[in-house]
Amino acid sequence: MRRSTARALIGREARMTVPSPAGTARPKGFTSALRGLGNRRLDHYPESRRRYWYLAIVVLATVVLYYQLYIQYAVSTAIISHYHMTFLYFVYISVAANAVGAFASLVAGVADRWGRANIAVYGLLLVGLLTTFALPNAPGKVSYLVIYACVALVEGMILVATPALIRDFSPQLGRASAMGYWTMGPVVGSLVVTAVTGRTFTGSTTWQDEIRYAGAAGLAVFVAALLGLRELAPALRGQIMVSLRDRALVEARAKGIDAESALHGQWRGMLRLDVLGSALAISLYLLLYFSAVGNFVVYFATNSGYSAQRTNSLLNWYWGTNAVFLVAAGLVADRLRVRKPFMLAGALGSIGFTLAFVLHTTQPHTGYYTYAFIVAGIGATSGVAYAPWMASFTETVERHNPAAIATGLAVWGWLIRITVAASAACLPLVVSTVTPLIEHGTEVEQASVQAAPALAITRAHPQLFAQLSSYPPGKAPAPLLARAVEEIGAGGLQTVRKAAPQLKILRTHGPEVQRATAHNAHEWQSWWWVCLGGQVLFLPCISVMTGRWRPREARRDTEAHERLVAQQLAEMKEISACRK
């Protein structure tokens, strides 16, 4: 940061100080342990080992949360079949869940006042219980929707609390790598979904079993978080910490900071272009990611004939490369001390790979490994963009008010969930071919195989069978029956009669499925163009965020900040010595 900016920030934080009462000692023993389950506050910035432990718990909690949230999409075709849903109904489950989660994210803005850790811990408990016991036992599709919306409600709040905890425990010079690990949560959660279902969802287990596995994992992580997760006191987390060298200064200033006054006007302070614009931009950029999570199983089933297991195996290429590059990009961005070049390079790369994906949509002979290469490229490049973006976004919020991080993340969580809900609602309007293919595609395909000999006979004698079909079964006139026996023989006529149920399916749903098959690829391609447009719109919003483009300038800012911190510490020591 520049010298003037650093002085302004430190000066502003110093002006927010007022005398505060000394803390009281906590009781020891079992009573202290019980109180610790509710009061998780740390009055001193933790040393590295404990800090890494807290960060690990938060990342693990995020992984298992998204495992529980995304598992339904991996078994979507089985859920649709079990509850006799239309595809449109299943889509609107996602719409409702994301809408509920969006407003839950806004509510989670209270984490700046009430803390983050308890939201994360007890949120894990609620999601684990709902996923293990309620969701797989939902008696009908309406109750399934309501329960899943409750899961999304809690998830929307945790979506704000967990990145806020990551920010609190990671100074700016390690922020991108820390956010890289946090953003692995949704990605590794998706990877766990595809890995588990790819190995277990093969006929020996049901979709209910798959959801219970996720719930059990969530409850296990809840126990770890209950016992091990802590958070910084408001006066500590309400300051900007550029590097670990700032620790002494941050703790010294915290003794006099009034955390309540620092939160005055917290929501109004987030209504700025660099906060709202960048949050909306990343929401549009991630349209393809959310489409991959929610719709790739359906897309590849209807467009390429892939089973759910094969599609989930393909998605492993996406999630695996994405996870690796999220962390790698974060580490390099921290080393170079810049974010914007990574956002730009990653966005341009993902645009290129997404364009290739769009163009291959209408090429029916595209092979599995061609798709694997493309989705791996999308995963890698989007990882390069996203981890530095998360770091830059929290630093942008800090520039306005470091005490209102959860408020800024609540705005981001609201926008991203509203965008996902709106896109899910629009998907069936763009891709109208999925419902007939999901609902009747399989039975039409099976009927066409089973009735193949009968179909050959009816197609060879269309006029004869058109006349026969105009009469109820067994009511055809004798001369017409005699003509039928003469033309196709008694055996051929018996073949057609046996295949009557399959032929009825083909007459009822065959034309609809045939039209859907003909237009399916083009309609999906239109949707992928929308997702590509979202990535393009992300580009101009990079420039409004905080941070340097050149590593040399960023290094100078850091050096100026370190000199200023050293000066502030020296002045504090002088004042302390004079008082003695």
C-alpha positions in Angstrom: 0.0 0.0 0.0 1.2 3.6 -0.5 2.7 5.5 2.4 -0.3 8.0 2.4 -2.8 5.2 2.4 -1.0 3.3 5.2 -0.9 6.4 7.3 -4.5 7.1 6.7 -5.5 3.6 7.7 -3.5 3.5 10.8 -4.6 7.0 11.7 -8.3 6.1 11.2 -8.0 3.0 13.4 -6.2 5.0 16.1 -9.1 7.6 16.1 -11.6 4.8 16.8 -10.0 4.0 20.2 -11.7 4.6 23.5 -10.9 3.3 27.0 -12.2 -0.2 27.6 -12.4 -2.3 30.8 -9.9 -4.9 31.5 -10.9 -8.5 30.6 -11.8 -10.9 33.4 -10.1 -14.2 33.9 -12.1 -17.2 32.7 -12.9 -20.0 35.2 -10.9 -23.1 35.0 -11.8 -26.8 34.6 -14.9 -28.4 33.3 -17.1 -25.2 33.6 -14.5 -23.3 31.5 -14.6 -26.0 28.8 -18.4 -25.8 28.6 -18.3 -22.0 28.4 -15.7 -22.3 25.7 -18.2 -24.1 23.5 -20.2 -20.9 23.3 -17.5 -18.2 23.9 -14.8 -18.8 21.3 -13.2 -15.4 21.4 -9.4 -15.0 21.3 -8.0 -11.8 22.8 -4.6 -12.3 21.3 -3.6 -13.1 17.7 -2.7 -16.8 17.7 0.7 -18.1 17.0 1.2 -19.9 13.6 0.5 -23.5 14.7 -2.9 -22.6 16.2 -3.7 -20.3 13.3 -3.1 -23.0 10.8 -5.3 -25.3 12.9 -8.2 -22.9 12.8 -7.8 -22.3 9.1 -7.7 -26.1 8.5 -11.0 -26.5 10.4 -12.7 -23.8 8.4 -11.5 -25.3 5.1 -12.6 -28.8 6.1 -16.0 -27.4 7.2 -16.4 -25.7 3.8 -15.5 -28.9 2.0 -18.1 -31.0 3.8 -20.7 -28.3 3.6 -20.6 -28.3 -0.1 -20.4 -32.0 -0.3 -23.8 -32.1 1.5 -25.2 -29.3 -0.7 -24.0 -30.6 -4.1 -24.7 -34.4 -3.6 -28.3 -34.1 -4.9 -27.1 -32.9 -8.3 -24.9 -36.0 -8.7 -27.9 -38.3 -8.2 -30.4 -35.9 -9.8 -31.8 -38.3 -12.3 -32.6 -40.8 -9.6 -34.3 -38.2 -7.4 -36.4 -37.0 -10.4 -37.5 -40.5 -11.1 -38.2 -41.4 -7.4 -40.5 -38.4 -6.8 -41.9 -38.4 -10.4 -40.7 -34.8 -10.7 -40.5 -32.9 -13.9 -37.1 -31.5 -14.8 -38.6 -28.1 -14.4 -39.6 -28.9 -10.8 -36.1 -30.1 -10.0 -34.7 -26.9 -11.4 -37.0 -24.8 -9.2 -35.8 -26.6 -6.1 -32.4 -25.1 -6.9 -34.1 -21.7 -7.6 -35.9 -21.7 -4.2 -32.8 -22.9 -2.3 -30.6 -20.2 -3.8 -33.2 -17.5 -3.2 -33.5 -18.6 0.5 -29.7 -18.8 0.8 -29.3 -15.3 -0.7 -31.3 -13.6 2.1 -29.7 -15.9 4.7 -26.3 -14.4 3.5 -27.6 -10.9 4.2 -28.7 -12.0 7.7 -25.2 -13.4 8.3 -23.8 -9.9 8.1 -24.5 -9.8 11.9 -21.3 -11.9 12.1 -19.4 -8.6 12.4 -21.2 -7.9 15.7 -22.0 -11.4 17.0 -19.0 -13.4 15.7 -18.4 -15.9 13.0 -17.4 -19.2 14.7 -20.7 -20.1 16.3 -22.5 -19.5 13.0 -20.1 -22.0 11.3 -20.1 -24.6 14.1 -23.8 -24.8 14.8 -24.6 -24.4 11.1 -22.7 -27.6 10.5 -24.8 -29.4 13.1 -28.1 -28.3 11.5 -27.0 -29.1 8.0 -25.6 -32.5 9.1 -28.9 -33.4 10.9 -31.1 -32.3 8.0 -28.9 -34.2 5.4 -28.6 -37.4 7.4 -32.1 -37.8 8.7 -34.6 -35.4 7.0 -33.7 -35.1 3.3 -33.3 -38.8 2.4 -36.6 -39.6 4.2 -38.7 -36.8 2.7 -42.1 -38.3 1.9 -42.8 -36.3 -1.2 -41.4 -33.8 -3.6 -42.8 -30.8 -1.7 -41.3 -31.8 1.6 -38.0 -32.5 -0.3 -38.0 -29.0 -1.6 -38.7 -27.5 1.9 -36.0 -29.5 3.6 -33.4 -28.7 0.9 -34.3 -25.0 1.2 -33.6 -25.3 4.9 -30.2 -26.8 4.1 -29.6 -23.8 1.7 -30.7 -21.4 4.4 -28.0 -22.5 6.8 -25.5 -22.8 4.0 -26.1 -19.2 3.0 -25.1 -18.0 6.5 -22.0 -20.3 6.6 -21.0 -19.0 3.2 -20.4 -15.6 4.9 -19.0 -16.8 8.2 -16.2 -19.1 6.8 -14.5 -16.7 4.4 -14.7 -14.1 7.1 -12.8 -16.4 9.5 -10.2 -17.1 6.7 -9.7 -13.4 6.3 -9.4 -12.8 10.1 -6.6 -15.4 10.4 -4.7 -14.5 7.3 -2.7 -11.2 6.8 -2.9 -9.6 3.4 0.5 -11.0 2.4 -0.8 -14.5 2.9 -4.4 -13.8 2.0 -4.5 -15.2 -1.6 -3.1 -18.6 -0.6 -5.5 -18.8 2.4 -8.4 -17.9 0.1 -7.1 -20.4 -2.4 -7.5 -23.1 0.3 -11.0 -21.8 1.2 -12.2 -21.7 -2.4 -11.1 -25.3 -2.6 -14.1 -26.0 -0.3 -16.8 -25.9 -3.0 -14.4 -27.5 -5.5 -13.1 -30.3 -3.3 -16.7 -30.7 -2.1 -17.7 -31.3 -5.7 -14.7 -33.6 -6.2 -15.7 -35.6 -3.1 -19.3 -35.9 -4.6 -18.1 -37.2 -7.9 -15.4 -39.5 -6.3 -17.9 -41.0 -3.9 -20.8 -41.4 -6.3 -18.5 -42.7 -9.0 -17.4 -45.6 -6.7 -20.6 -46.3 -4.8 -23.6 -45.2 -6.9 -23.4 -48.3 -9.2 -26.6 -50.2 -8.3 -25.6 -51.4 -4.8 -26.7 -48.1 -3.1 -29.6 -45.7 -3.5 -29.6 -42.0 -3.8 -30.8 -41.9 -0.2 -27.6 -43.7 0.9 -25.5 -41.2 -1.0 -27.1 -38.3 0.8 -26.7 -40.0 4.2 -23.0 -40.5 3.6 -22.7 -36.8 3.1 -24.7 -36.0 6.2 -22.5 -38.4 8.3 -19.4 -36.6 7.1 -20.9 -33.3 8.1 -21.7 -34.4 11.6 -18.1 -35.7 12.0 -16.6 -32.4 11.0 -19.1 -30.6 13.3 -17.6 -32.4 16.3 -14.1 -31.2 15.3 -15.3 -27.6 14.8 -17.2 -27.7 18.1 -14.1 -28.6 20.0 -11.4 -26.8 18.1 -12.6 -23.7 16.3 -12.0 -20.2 17.7 -12.3 -16.6 16.4 -10.6 -13.2 17.0 -12.1 -10.6 19.3 -13.9 -7.8 17.4 -11.1 -5.3 18.2 -8.5 -7.6 16.7 -10.4 -8.6 13.6 -11.6 -5.0 13.0 -8.1 -3.9 11.9 -6.0 -4.3 8.7 -3.1 -6.7 9.1 -0.7 -6.6 6.2 1.8 -9.1 7.5 2.5 -11.0 10.7 5.0 -8.3 11.6 1.9 -6.1 12.4 0.8 -8.4 15.2 2.3 -6.4 18.1 0.8 -3.2 16.7 -2.6 -4.7 16.1 -2.8 -6.1 19.6 -1.6 -2.9 21.1 -4.3 -0.9 19.3 -6.9 -3.4 20.1 -6.8 -2.5 23.8 -8.5 0.8 23.0 -10.7 0.2 20.0 -14.5 0.6 20.4 -15.7 -2.2 18.1 -19.3 -0.9 18.1 -18.4 2.5 16.8 -16.3 0.9 14.1 -19.4 -0.7 12.8 -21.4 2.5 12.4 -22.8 2.7 8.9 -21.4 -0.7 8.0 -24.1 -1.5 5.3 -24.0 2.0 3.8 -20.2 1.7 3.5 -20.6 -1.4 1.3 -22.8 0.3 -1.3 -19.9 1.2 -3.5 -19.0 0.4 -7.1 -15.8 -1.6 -6.2 -17.8 -3.8 -3.8 -21.1 -4.2 -5.6 -19.6 -4.2 -9.1 -16.9 -6.8 -8.3 -19.3 -9.0 -6.4 -21.8 -9.0 -9.3 -18.9 -9.6 -11.8 -17.7 -12.7 -10.1 -21.2 -14.0 -9.8 -21.6 -13.7 -13.6 -18.1 -15.2 -14.1 -19.1 -18.3 -12.1 -22.3 -19.1 -14.2 -20.5 -21.9 -15.9 -19.2 -23.3 -12.6 -22.7 -23.4 -11.1 -24.1 -24.9 -14.3 -21.5 -27.6 -14.1 -22.4 -28.4 -10.6 -26.2 -28.4 -11.2 -26.6 -29.5 -14.8 -23.6 -31.3 -16.2 -25.1 -34.7 -15.3 -28.3 -33.8 -17.1 -26.5 -32.2 -20.0 -24.2 -35.1 -20.8 -27.0 -37.6 -20.2 -29.2 -35.9 -22.8 -26.6 -34.7 -25.2 -23.9 -37.5 -25.2 -25.8 -40.4 -23.6 -23.4 -40.5 -20.6 -24.5 -42.3 -17.4 -24.3 -40.3 -14.1 -21.2 -42.2 -13.1 -19.4 -41.4 -16.4 -20.3 -37.7 -16.2 -19.1 -37.6 -12.6 -15.8 -39.2 -13.6 -15.5 -36.5 -16.3 -16.2 -33.8 -13.8 -13.2 -35.1 -11.7 -11.0 -33.5 -14.4 -12.6 -30.1 -13.7 -12.6 -30.2 -9.9 -9.1 -31.7 -9.7 -7.3 -29.1 -11.8 -9.4 -26.4 -10.3 -8.3 -27.3 -6.8 -4.6 -27.5 -7.7 -4.6 -24.1 -9.5 -6.6 -22.3 -6.8 -3.9 -23.0 -4.3 -1.0 -22.5 -6.8 -2.3 -19.2 -8.0 -2.8 -18.0 -4.4 0.7 -18.9 -3.4 2.3 -17.2 -6.4 0.0 -14.1 -6.1 1.1 -13.7 -2.4 4.7 -14.1 -3.4 4.4 -11.4 -6.1 2.0 -9.3 -3.9 -0.4 -8.6 -6.8 -3.9 -9.9 -7.7 -5.1 -8.2 -10.8 -2.7 -9.9 -13.3 -3.9 -13.3 -12.2 -7.5 -12.4 -12.4 -7.0 -11.1 -16.0 -4.9 -14.1 -17.2 -7.3 -16.6 -15.6 -10.3 -14.9 -17.1 -8.9 -14.8 -20.6 -7.8 -18.4 -20.3 -11.2 -19.6 -19.2 -12.9 -17.6 -21.9 -10.8 -19.5 -24.5 -11.5 -22.9 -23.1 -15.2 -22.1 -22.6 -15.4 -21.1 -26.2 -14.0 -24.4 -27.2 -16.6 -26.1 -25.0 -19.4 -24.1 -26.6 -18.3 -25.0 -30.1 -18.0 -28.7 -29.4 -21.6 -28.8 -28.0 -23.1 -29.4 -31.4 -20.4 -31.9 -32.5 -22.0 -35.3 -31.6 -18.8 -37.3 -32.1 -16.7 -35.3 -29.6 -14.8 -37.9 -27.5 -14.7 -38.3 -23.7 -11.0 -37.2 -23.5 -11.6 -34.2 -25.7 -14.2 -33.0 -23.2 -11.8 -34.0 -20.3 -9.1 -31.7 -21.7 -11.5 -28.8 -22.2 -13.1 -29.0 -18.7 -9.7 -29.4 -17.1 -8.6 -26.2 -18.9 -11.6 -24.4 -17.7 -11.0 -25.7 -14.1 -7.3 -24.6 -14.2 -7.8 -21.1 -15.6 -10.8 -20.3 -13.4 -8.8 -21.3 -10.4 -6.1 -18.8 -11.4 -8.7 -16.1 -11.5 -10.8 -16.9 -8.5 -8.4 -17.3 -5.5 -6.7 -13.9 -6.2 -10.2 -12.4 -6.7 -11.3 -13.5 -3.2 -8.2 -12.0 -1.7 -8.6 -8.8 -3.6 -12.3 -8.5 -2.6 -11.6 -8.8 1.1 -8.8 -6.2 0.7 -11.3 -4.0 -1.2 -13.8 -4.2 1.7 -10.9 -3.6 4.2 -10.1 -0.4 2.4 -13.6 1.0 3.3 -14.0 -0.6 6.8 -11.9 -3.4 8.1 -14.4 -4.1 10.8 -17.2 -4.8 8.3 -15.7 -7.8 6.5 -18.7 -10.0 7.1 -21.0 -7.3 5.9 -19.1 -7.1 2.6 -19.1 -10.8 2.3 -22.8 -10.8 3.0 -23.3 -8.5 0.1 -21.2 -10.8 -2.1 -23.1 -13.9 -0.8 -26.5 -12.3 -1.5 -25.5 -11.3 -5.1 -24.0 -14.6 -6.0 -27.0 -16.6 -4.7 -29.5 -14.3 -6.4 -27.5 -14.6 -9.7 -27.5 -18.4 -9.4 -31.2 -18.5 -8.6 -32.0 -16.2 -11.6 -29.8 -18.3 -13.9 -31.5 -21.5 -12.7 -34.9 -20.0 -13.3 -33.9 -18.9 -16.8 -32.3 -22.3 -17.8 -35.6 -24.1 -18.6 -36.6 -21.1 -20.8 -33.5 -21.5 -22.9 -33.2 -25.3 -22.7 -36.8 -26.6 -23.1 -35.7 -30.0 -24.5 -34.5 -31.5 -21.3 -37.9 -32.3 -19.7 -39.1 -34.7 -22.5 -35.7 -36.3 -22.7 -35.4 -36.9 -19.0 -39.0 -37.9 -18.5 -39.6 -40.1 -21.6 -36.3 -40.5 -23.4 -35.3 -43.7 -21.6 -38.7 -45.4 -22.1 -38.9 -44.4 -25.7 -35.4 -45.8 -26.3 -36.3 -49.0 -24.6 -39.6 -49.3 -26.4 -37.9 -48.7 -29.8 -35.5 -51.6 -29.1 -38.2 -54.0 -27.8 -40.6 -53.2 -30.6 -38.0 -53.2 -33.4 -39.5 -56.2 -35.3 -43.0 -54.8 -34.9 -41.9 -51.4 -36.1 -40.3 -52.9 -39.2 -43.7 -54.5 -40.0 -45.8 -51.4 -39.4 -43.5 -49.2 -41.4 -43.6 -51.6 -44.3 -47.4 -51.5 -44.3 -48.4 -48.0 -43.1 -51.8 -47.8 -44.8 -52.9 -51.2 -43.5 -52.0 -50.4 -39.9 -53.4 -46.9 -40.1 -56.8 -48.6 -40.9 -56.4 -51.2 -38.1 -55.5 -48.6 -35.5 -58.8 -46.7 -36.2 -60.7 -49.6 -34.6 -60.6 -50.7 -30.9 -58.6 -53.9 -30.2 -60.5 -56.9 -31.5 -63.1 -54.8 -33.3 -61.5 -54.6 -36.8 -63.8 -55.9 -39.6 -63.2 -59.5 -40.8 -62.3 -58.4 -44.4 -59.6 -56.0 -43.0 -58.2 -58.8 -40.8 -58.1 -61.2 -43.6 -56.2 -58.7 -45.7 -53.7 -58.2 -42.9 -53.1 -61.9 -42.5 -52.7 -62.2 -46.3 -50.2 -59.3 -46.5 -48.0 -59.9 -43.4 -49.0 -63.4 -42.2 -50.5 -64.5 -38.9 -47.0 -64.5 -37.2 -46.3 -60.9 -38.2 -49.7 -59.8 -37.0 -49.1 -61.6 -33.6 -45.7 -59.8 -33.3 -47.4 -56.4 -33.7 -50.0 -57.3 -31.2 -47.5 -58.4 -28.5 -45.6 -55.1 -29.0 -48.8 -53.0 -28.6 -47.7 -51.4 -25.2 -44.3 -50.3 -26.7 -45.9 -49.1 -29.9 -48.3 -46.9 -27.8 -45.3 -45.4 -26.0 -43.7 -44.6 -29.3 -46.9 -43.1 -30.7 -47.5 -41.0 -27.5 -44.0 -39.7 -26.7 -41.9 -40.7 -29.7 -42.5 -37.5 -31.8 -41.9 -35.2 -28.7 -38.6 -37.0 -27.8 -37.5 -37.0 -31.4 -38.0 -33.2 -31.7 -36.2 -32.7 -28.4 -33.3 -34.8 -29.5 -33.0 -32.8 -32.7 -32.9 -29.4 -30.9 -31.2 -30.4 -27.6 -27.6 -29.6 -28.5 -28.4 -26.2 -30.0 -30.4 -25.1 -27.0 -27.7 -26.2 -24.6 -25.2 -24.3 -26.8 -27.3 -21.1 -26.4 -27.0 -21.5 -22.6 -23.2 -22.0 -22.8 -23.0 -18.8 -24.8 -24.7 -17.0 -21.9 -22.2 -18.4 -19.5 -19.4 -17.3 -21.8 -20.9 -13.8 -21.8 -20.7 -13.8 -18.0 -17.0 -14.4 -18.2 -16.5 -11.6 -20.6 -18.4 -9.2 -18.4 -16.0 -10.0 -15.5 -13.1 -8.4 -17.3 -13.8 -4.6 -17.0 -14.6 -5.0 -13.2 -11.0 -6.1 -12.4 -9.8 -2.6 -12.6 -12.1 -1.1 -9.9 -10.8 -3.4 -7.2 -7.9 -2.5 -4.9 -4.4 -3.6 -5.5 -1.5 -3.1 -7.9 -0.8 -4.4 -11.3 3.0 -4.5 -11.0 4.9 -6.5 -8.4 7.5 -3.8 -8.1 4.9 -1.2 -7.0 3.3 -3.6 -4.6 6.7 -4.3 -3.0 7.3 -0.6 -2.5 3.9 -0.3 -0.8 4.7 -3.1 1.5 8.1 -1.6 2.4 6.5 1.8 3.1 3.9 0.1 5.4 6.6 -1.8 7.3 8.5 1.4 8.0 5.3 3.1 9.2 4.5 0.1 11.5 8.0 0.2 12.9 7.6 4.0 13.5 4.2 3.5 15.2 5.6 0.8 17.5 8.5 2.9 18.4 6.2 5.8 19.3 4.0 3.5 21.5 7.1 2.3 23.3 8.2 5.8 23.9 4.8 6.7 25.3 4.8 3.6 27.5 8.3 4.4 28.8 7.2 8.0 29.6 4.2 6.8 31.6 6.4 4.6 33.7 
